[in-house]
Structures are given as structure tokens and as C-alpha cells.
């Protein structure tokens, strides 16, 4: 029998805030959508912005302010209305900071309100950068997963970086932010000079893209010119087989999904942890899965791997032994045997995201109240008192847990605060059961035995509170 002497009494202060029940809120009028604005041009003497047309907008209102080095703002362009979806300002100053605000105006008879202002920040390049600019010609038609772009720099012998980027990634970003975003993709061998015709592969079908280029010095790790960008263009529809992946069920350690291909080709499907592929493009995920498949083919042969892992037609996919409470992606792509006997893809990657569930962490309490005089040989402090004999046993889902013995004032405390208090100190957390424990009480005393568990995924279970009163039962014991 082990003595357990943790008593916690929580004093509470409760604030009550009154309110006027006669207050009536004004009705909310729905508004047209706010424009999503992107920087379309940025030079030492000019800049431009653009946005997609907003549904049900009768026009747009914009205003531009300029900030000085001290942070003071002044009007650069007063509030003006336009029916266009792009703006250009040719009287900018080099190295200056501008803020462009654009809102959509609702039609007079639409019963809608104007949108909120969308805001984007533009800092024009300082003098001293190269005057390098770029012209782009995009081959027509554009493929479903590739685009060929001709790039013509104004200065032939200066190195530059070129990329084709999803238009959606450039929204709300100024030129400097776009360059910073792309820096991670710059390797010395990716820099070019002079006129180039470049084919970019592994694009997403039916997606808007923009070609961009800017001068770059690899030794300094810095851009040497302003950023130029092409007009938006979109990839075509992918004519290859598609695979509809839908999650049917997600359990604690298992996922089931349904795969419906649009054609008769074979395909591969698996589940990957979202954390393991975070930041990877669909192409990078597909390449990683192909590499793993080909490693198995090298070891076991094509026939064995194909029979075990490749599918055709509609099928159900089941994954087990997964981590609880974890984000997963079920990914699938078409596959065939290459001339070299390797697995190669025949479709792009298709995926569906889901999360395994978390079993509830709970701690079971069993206790009895007894006469402490029976246990004075264990502890003289038990003389004349009641004792609570108890066990605390967490269920299999519980990775760690806490227990508190509180007085009745705990009932006035918000549950979230109790949980935060109990779990706040890692030193007070248990991983195993507590059995054969004893706590001395005064006869008639009331305690609330409170437990809280956390599962392996870090999900907190329900707070359990058991009222315990030390009452004599008339038989030299208690209840």
C-alpha cells in the first residue's frame, strides 16, 4: 500500500459581465467577393497590378499610397473607379514603397454590398540594378503537362533564371516576394544566357501558369534585375486515363479507399504520410513511388510486383498498421512496363487526403473508503481518519495521463483551465497504472478525483471527475 498525498485546492474568482438585452444587431448584407490582386510589373520607374474579374461586380475602385523611409504615408493616386482588371502606374520612383488597394463594386440593383479592399504592397527596385528585361513567347497549343516558352532577354550576355510558375502562387505577392520564393529552386546550372527556347514539363493539366525571368548572380545569391513575367496561359485537358480516388473510411490504424479509373490500364495505389511528402510536388511524390517500385522489381522481378501491387478496373484499397490521428494521402497513378523492364507512369498522380482517427484516452478509477485505524501500522497519520484506497488504470489508447485531487471549488473552474493545469507540468504525468494507493481524509470530507489522458497522437481524452465523500458506514468502515 503506497501513500498518495497530493491535495490541490483551487480558489476561483468569477467575473460577470452584464449586457443590454435590448441591443439589436443590424442585419448583415452579403458582399461581392474581394479581388485577389497580383503584381504584374515592377521596374524602377513603373509598376502594375492585375486581378481576375469578380462575379457580380459592376466595376472596381482603387487607391494607391506611398510610404517614405520614416513610415509616413501620402496619397500617390486618389480613389478612382475602373471597369478594367489591371492597372499600370508609369510615374513611380526607384526604391519607393507603394500600397495598392482594390475593391469590387456591387451593381446598384444587386442587393449586395461592395467588397472589402484587397491590399498588395509594391516596392520598386532601387537604381543600380541591370536594365535587363525579358520578352516571352508561349508556343500554341500548350500541352496538358508541358509548355514551351521562348525567352528573349534585352541584354544577351547577362545570366538569368527562368521558371514557369502556377499563377495562383503569385497572387498577393510583389516582385521581390516572387524572387525570394523562387530562390530555393536556383542552382548555378539552372542559370542561362541569351535567347532560349525552354520546354517545362510536369505541369498540372487545366491550370493557369505564368513564365517569369530575372537576372541573377549565383556567387552573391542575389537578383541583378527586376522580374519580368509573361501573360497568363493555361495547360490543356489531360487525355490520359484518370483515377478517381475517394476515401470510404478512416479508422484508428486503417484507411479504406475506392479507386475508379476512367480506362482499362493498370495502376498503383498506396498511402503516404502527409508529413513525409510535405512540400513535395505531385511529380516528386510520383517519382519517389516509382523509385520504390523499381527497387522492388530489381529484387523480386516484374511479375511478382505486378501481381501483388498493380490493379485494373474499379477496386477497393485497404491500408492497415497506420499511425493513429495522422494525416495521410492515398495516391494512385497509372503504370506500365517499360522496354527496360522497369515501371513507368502512364498518368499523372491522383490523390485523396484523410486522417486516421484517435482512440479516446481514458483512466479508470476504482476506490473504497475505509477506517484509517486499520492501517496505522502503515502510517500513524491514519489514526482517527478515513482513508481512500484506490487504483488508477489507463486504457490501451492512453500514452500519458494526469490525476488531481481537488476540493469542491474545482466545479467553478472552466474545464479547459482544469485540463491545462493538470497537463501543464510534464513531471506530473504518468504512463503506467497507479495501483494500491492510499490517501488520508477527514471523516465527512469531499474530494473530486479528476483524471485526464492523452493518446499517442497527442489528442486529449475526456476529463473525468468522480465525487468521493468519506462517510462512516457504521461497520468500522466507510463508503
Secondary structure as GFF3:
##gff-version 3
##sequence-region A 1 479
A	DSSP	beta_strand	2	3	.	.	.	ID=ss1
A	DSSP	beta_strand	37	42	.	.	.	ID=ss2
A	DSSP	beta_strand	47	51	.	.	.	ID=ss3
A	DSSP	beta_strand	57	67	.	.	.	ID=ss4
A	DSSP	beta_strand	73	82	.	.	.	ID=ss5
A	DSSP	beta_strand	86	89	.	.	.	ID=ss6
A	DSSP	beta_strand	97	106	.	.	.	ID=ss7
A	DSSP	beta_strand	118	123	.	.	.	ID=ss8
A	DSSP	beta_strand	134	138	.	.	.	ID=ss9
A	DSSP	beta_strand	146	153	.	.	.	ID=ss10
A	DSSP	beta_strand	160	166	.	.	.	ID=ss11
A	DSSP	three_ten_helix	167	170	.	.	.	ID=ss12
A	DSSP	alpha_helix	175	182	.	.	.	ID=ss13
A	DSSP	three_ten_helix	183	185	.	.	.	ID=ss14
A	DSSP	three_ten_helix	188	190	.	.	.	ID=ss15
A	DSSP	beta_strand	196	201	.	.	.	ID=ss16
A	DSSP	beta_strand	208	217	.	.	.	ID=ss17
A	DSSP	beta_strand	222	223	.	.	.	ID=ss18
A	DSSP	beta_strand	228	229	.	.	.	ID=ss19
A	DSSP	beta_strand	233	234	.	.	.	ID=ss20
A	DSSP	beta_strand	243	250	.	.	.	ID=ss21
A	DSSP	beta_strand	255	261	.	.	.	ID=ss22
A	DSSP	beta_strand	267	273	.	.	.	ID=ss23
A	DSSP	three_ten_helix	274	277	.	.	.	ID=ss24
A	DSSP	alpha_helix	282	300	.	.	.	ID=ss25
A	DSSP	alpha_helix	302	309	.	.	.	ID=ss26
A	DSSP	beta_strand	310	311	.	.	.	ID=ss27
A	DSSP	beta_strand	315	319	.	.	.	ID=ss28
A	DSSP	beta_strand	327	337	.	.	.	ID=ss29
A	DSSP	beta_strand	343	345	.	.	.	ID=ss30
A	DSSP	beta_strand	350	355	.	.	.	ID=ss31
A	DSSP	beta_strand	363	371	.	.	.	ID=ss32
A	DSSP	three_ten_helix	372	375	.	.	.	ID=ss33
A	DSSP	three_ten_helix	380	382	.	.	.	ID=ss34
A	DSSP	beta_strand	386	394	.	.	.	ID=ss35
A	DSSP	beta_strand	398	406	.	.	.	ID=ss36
A	DSSP	three_ten_helix	408	412	.	.	.	ID=ss37
A	DSSP	alpha_helix	415	423	.	.	.	ID=ss38
A	DSSP	three_ten_helix	426	428	.	.	.	ID=ss39
A	DSSP	beta_strand	434	441	.	.	.	ID=ss40
A	DSSP	beta_strand	446	455	.	.	.	ID=ss41
A	DSSP	beta_strand	464	469	.	.	.	ID=ss42
###
